[in-house]
Amino acid sequence: MNEEQEIAEAAGKRELYDAFWKESSDAIKPFREFWSKSGGTMREEAGKLDAVLGGRTPVSDQAVTDCRLAVMRLHQFAHAISELSSGSIAKIQNELCQRAMTDIVVRAMDAAKKAQRDMATIYQWVAAAEHPNTAQQ
């Protein structure tokens, strides 16, 4: 993606999220409240996995436990935000706001799937460390 496309995409997202925050119907309130309160925490949870994969946090029993819990929380968040959206998207008239809500749900589900793949990689690292292949030595 070139710079012009990135700028256009960012402008489109900004338009969606402006509509999301300006929407005043009661239908959006539970969704927006949950996302506002939990969105930052979910980024922190995803960051735990990224820190291990990126080498900023050493792989340890505690790190694996923290990552496993992060995956669980990301899946819980994706499920909860999806459930909240299903009850409110149809009640909102603003198409841009509907698209913003859909974008949030898709990103949450993508983050949960990515976390699951990342956890599988971490488990592979742990297994490789516990059972090194001595035939190659």
C-alpha positions in Angstrom: 0.0 0.0 0.0 1.5 3.4 -1.0 1.4 6.5 1.1 -1.6 8.0 -0.7 -3.7 4.9 -0.1 -2.7 4.8 3.5 -3.8 8.5 3.9 -7.1 7.8 2.1 -7.7 4.7 4.3 -7.0 6.7 7.5 -9.3 9.5 6.4 -12.1 6.9 5.8 -11.5 5.3 9.2 -11.6 8.8 10.8 -15.0 9.5 9.1 -16.3 6.2 10.4 -15.2 6.8 14.0 -16.4 10.4 13.9 -19.8 9.1 13.1 -19.5 6.4 15.8 -18.7 9.0 18.5 -21.3 11.5 17.3 -24.2 8.9 17.3 -26.6 9.8 20.0 -29.1 7.0 19.9 -29.6 4.8 23.0 -28.9 1.7 20.9 -25.2 2.5 20.7 -24.6 3.3 24.4 -23.9 -0.2 25.8 -21.6 -1.0 22.9 -19.7 2.3 23.0 -19.4 2.1 26.8 -18.0 -1.4 26.8 -15.6 -0.6 24.0 -14.4 2.6 25.7 -13.8 0.8 29.0 -12.3 -2.4 27.6 -10.5 -1.4 24.4 -7.3 -0.2 26.1 -7.1 -3.4 28.2 -7.5 -5.5 25.2 -4.6 -3.7 23.5 -2.5 -4.4 26.7 -3.4 -8.1 26.5 -2.4 -8.3 22.9 0.8 -6.5 23.8 1.7 -9.3 26.2 1.9 -11.8 23.3 3.7 -9.3 21.1 6.3 -8.7 23.8 7.1 -12.4 24.1 7.2 -12.9 20.3 9.3 -9.8 19.9 11.8 -10.9 22.5 11.1 -8.0 24.9 9.7 -10.5 27.5 11.6 -13.8 28.0 9.7 -17.0 27.6 9.1 -18.2 31.2 6.3 -20.2 32.9 4.8 -16.9 34.1 5.0 -15.3 30.6 3.3 -18.4 29.1 0.6 -18.2 31.8 0.1 -14.5 31.2 -0.1 -15.1 27.4 -2.6 -17.9 27.8 -4.8 -15.7 30.0 -4.5 -12.8 27.5 -5.7 -15.1 24.7 -8.7 -16.1 26.8 -9.5 -12.4 27.6 -9.2 -11.5 23.9 -11.6 -14.2 22.9 -14.0 -13.1 25.7 -13.8 -9.5 24.5 -14.4 -10.4 20.9 -17.5 -12.5 21.9 -18.9 -9.8 24.2 -18.4 -7.0 21.7 -20.0 -9.1 18.9 -23.0 -9.9 21.1 -23.4 -6.2 22.0 -23.2 -5.2 18.3 -25.8 -7.7 17.2 -28.4 -6.1 19.4 -27.7 -2.6 18.4 -26.4 -2.3 14.8 -29.8 -2.7 13.2 -31.3 -0.1 15.4 -28.8 2.6 14.3 -29.7 4.6 11.2 -26.3 6.1 10.5 -24.6 3.7 8.0 -21.1 5.1 8.9 -21.7 4.4 12.5 -22.8 0.8 11.6 -19.7 0.3 9.6 -17.5 1.6 12.5 -19.2 -0.9 14.8 -18.6 -3.7 12.4 -15.0 -2.6 12.0 -14.5 -2.8 15.8 -16.0 -6.3 15.9 -13.9 -7.5 13.0 -10.8 -6.1 14.6 -11.6 -7.7 17.9 -12.2 -11.1 16.3 -9.0 -10.8 14.2 -7.0 -9.9 17.4 -8.4 -13.0 19.1 -7.4 -15.2 16.1 -4.0 -13.7 15.9 -3.5 -14.2 19.7 -4.4 -17.9 19.3 -1.8 -18.3 16.5 0.8 -16.4 18.5 0.1 -18.7 21.5 0.7 -21.7 19.3 4.0 -20.3 18.3 5.0 -19.7 22.0 4.0 -23.3 22.8 6.2 -24.5 20.0 9.1 -22.6 21.4 8.5 -24.0 24.9 8.3 -27.5 23.4 11.5 -27.0 21.4 13.3 -25.8 24.5 12.1 -28.7 26.6 12.9 -31.3 24.0 15.9 -30.2 21.9 16.6 -32.2 18.8 19.9 -33.8 19.7 20.3 -35.5 16.3 21.4 -32.3 14.8 24.3 -31.7 17.2 
